[in-house]
Amino acid sequence: MTDDRRIEQEDHDLIRRMAARDVNALDAFYDKYRGLAFSLVLRIVGNHADAEDVTMDVFWQVWQQSQRYDSSRGKPAAWLITIARTRAIDCVRSISRQHTKMENVELQNGPAGASSEPEPFVVADIRQAVREALETLAENQKVPLELAYFEGMSHTEIATALGQPLGTVKDRIRTGMAHLRKRLKAYL
């Protein structure tokens, strides 16, 4: 048996033991792969403290999802890297959303006397147009769009919440946005 095959077999055994709720298996898997996971996460998030938090979340997810690991979809290390990458990207998006919200608050509290707020009837007209455009969407496009834009959920979170593949969720959001762009072209 080659070294690669032996390592893969050991990893499969650790995941099987984690699925049976063996904490020692999680410790061994963590000790073996924490450096790999942390370095990947750190490259993506760019902040040491955030990378530590995300890495802990990664191994918590590995523990929680160990029963659902499917060896036909890839090696254990590749599974871990996929989780780490996804978690790191979610962290970056979350931080980006927080910065955007803060910038919006700062813009709203701009200099006194500067009236950048549109007239109430214009706001009401735009609101009504958006409501009507949303009503024309198919339900399978409308729900993911609302979760993304009104609830602030990431595509991954939406896929998990709806029990749908990530690619399907992304496609439905993209298709729904294209439809809305067409419907609301006069307002853009």
N, C-alpha and C positions, 0 to 999 in steps of 0.2 A: 504494500500500500504506500503510495507517495505521501510526502509530507502535506501537500495541499489537501489531499483526500482525507488524511487523518485529522487535520485541523477542522475541515468542514464537518466531519463526522462528530468530533468533539462538540462543535458549536450546535449541531442538531440535537445532540444529547442535552446540552445545557438548556436549549429552548424547550425541549420536551419536559425537562425537570422544572423549569419555570412555569410551564403550563400546569404542572401538578402542584404548584405553589411551594416549590423548594427555594427558600430565600438564599441558601448557599449557592445555588446555581446562578441567581441574579448577581450575587457578589462576584463570582468567578467571571461571568460575562462582562460585568462592569470593569473589573480589573484588567481584563484582556483588551477591551475596546474603548475605554474612556479617553485615551490619548487620541485615537483616530477620530472619534466623534467630536471631541472638544476642538481639535485643530480645524476640522471642517466647519463647525459652527462659528468659531472665532473668525475665520476668513469671511464668512457671510455677514455676520452681525457687526464685526469690527470693534466690539467693546468687550473687554475681559469679563466684567461682572455679568453682563447680559449673556455672554457665552456660557458661563458657569451655570446660570439659571436654566438656560435652554438645554444644556447637556443633561442636567438632572431631569428635566421634563422628558427628554428623549428616552432615558432609561426607565422612567416611570411608564411611558407608553409601551416600551418593549415588554415590561412586566405585565401590563394590562392586556396587551394583545398577543401574548405568547401562544395562547390557545388557537389563535387564528392564523399563525404563521403557516405559509404554504411553501414547502420546499420546491415544488415544481415551478415557482415563480422566481426563484433565485436563491443564491447562497445567503446564509445568515448575516454575513458581513455586509452584503449588498442591501439586504432588508434594513439593517441598522443605519446604513448611510442614507438610504432613502428617507427614513424617518427623521434623521438628523437634519438633512437638507430641508425637508418640508417644515419642520419646527423652526429652523433658523429663518427661513423666508417669511413664515408667519410672524415671527418676532419683528423683523424689519418692517413688514407692512403695518403691524400694530404701532410701532414707534412712529412711522410715517403718518398714520392716521392721527396720532396724538399731536404731532407737530402741526398738522393741517388744522386741527380744531383750535389749537392755540393761536395760530396765525389768523384764523377767521375771527376769533374773539378780539384780537388786537386790531384788526381792520374795522370791526364794528364799533370799537371804542376809539375811533380815529379823532382827529382834531375837532374841537367844538365849532359849530357853525357850518361844517362841511356836510352838506346834505347830499349823500350819495344813495339814499334810499329811494327806490322808485315809488311812484304814486300808488296808492292803495288799489285803485281800479286796475292798474297794469298787473300788479301782483295777483289779484283775484283772477284776471283773465288767464295768466300763465298757469296758475294753479289748476284752473278748470281744464285747460288744454292738456296738462300733464295727466290729470285724472282720467280724462276721456281716452287719451292715448294708452294709458295703462290698461284700461278696460278692454281695449281691442287685442291685447296680447293673449296668446294661448296660456292656459293655466300653468303648463309645464315651463313656460318662460317667465311668467309673471312672478311666481313664488320665489325662484332663485334670485331674480332681480331685486325684489323687495327685501330679501334677506341680506343681500350684498349692500344695497344703498341705503336702506332705512334702518337696518339692524347693525350694519358695519361688520358683517361676518366675512371671513375670507372664503375663497372658493373651496378650500379643503374643509372648512367648518360646515359649509353648506352641503357639500357632498356627504359628509358624515351625518348631518342632521336629517337629510332627505333619504339616506340610504341608497344613493346613486353614485355611479362612477364619476370621478373627478372630471374626466374628459367630457362626459355628457353635460355636467353642470356648466363647464366653461363654454361649451358650444351653445347651450340654451341662453346663457347670459349674453354672449356675443350676438346671437341671432335676434334676441329681444331688443338689445341696444340699437342694432341696425334698423329694426322696425320703428323704434321710438324716434330715432334720428330723422327718418323719413316723415313720420307723422308730425314732428315738431319743427320741421325745417324752417318754417316762417318765424319761429321764436329764437332760433340760434344765431 
